[in-house]
Amino acid sequence: MALSMIGIGEQRKIVEVRAKDSVKRHLQSLGFIVGEKVEIVAENPSGLILLVKGSKVALNKGIANKIIVS
């Protein structure tokens, strides 16, 4: 399931990042690593506010669709 499809307050584990290598490296530097837990804190029309590794990160929904969680 894509990260953009889970609800606010839900916590899931990252299982895969389906993106180009440059995007993957950038997301990994932000803490989006396979096996890491991620939680949706808030949502707005353009994207999501996520909590990963104790930090809040904003992602647009296009990028959130590339992060697969379970």
PyMOL commands that set and color helices and strands:
alter all, ss='L'
color gray80, all
select helices_A, chain A and resi 3-5+21-29+61-64
alter helices_A, ss='H'
color red, helices_A
select strands_A, chain A and resi 11-17+37-44+47-52+55-60+67-69
alter strands_A, ss='S'
color yellow, strands_A
deselect
rebuild
show_as cartoon
